[in-house]
C-alpha cells in the first residue's frame, strides 16, 4: 500500500503561482514514477506532469514552461510548482504514484486538492 496526501491548493489570481505538495508513505520503494493529474468540471482527468524514479520528466503541452515537477527524496514528497497560472488551469489536482508489485503494476491516488484561478 502507498498513501498519498496532497496539499497546497488555493484560490489564486491569473498570473499568480502555487506550489502543490504530495507526501508519500507506505511501500514507497515500489514507486516507479509519480505524477500530477487534474480534472476540470465536465472534463476527463489528464496528465499534467510526471517524474520517474530515474529523474525523467514529462509535461502536458499546456503547462510546459510554466509548471515544474520536483521531489525531495528525504521527505518522500513530490512538488508541483505552478507559475503564470491561467483560468484554464482551474481543476482538482490529484497526485499519482505508479507502483510495481512483481510483474504487476498499480496506481495509487491522493484525495485531490482544488486549484482555482480567478480574478
Phi, psi and omega in degrees: 000144174231132177251138181234129179234117181264156173202165174111350179294150183192177171267128182220151179281155176305139184090350182277184183229153173215154171235121176267146178237147176223110180265126181256144176214168182096224184277061186292340179292346179271359184280123175270324183204154174231152182206173175240132175240163176218154178221118176267158180305130178078004181239162177281156176293137182228150177289133175258308182202148179221152181221121180275167178295338177275354176101000178285145180238156178215135182231148169294146181303326185291344182242356180302134181086349180245324183251148177224128176260139180209174181215156173240103185295326180295328182259359183052044185232139174248141182241155170230106176273122183243117180243163179049049184294145181240156177306327180288354173278353179298125182181171166272127182258131182242137173273142181230141172236122179263119188241160177243140177227085187068239179269356182261157175234158180207142178257131173252149183230146171278181185278346180096148176222134186278129172243123179237123179248110186201148175266000000 
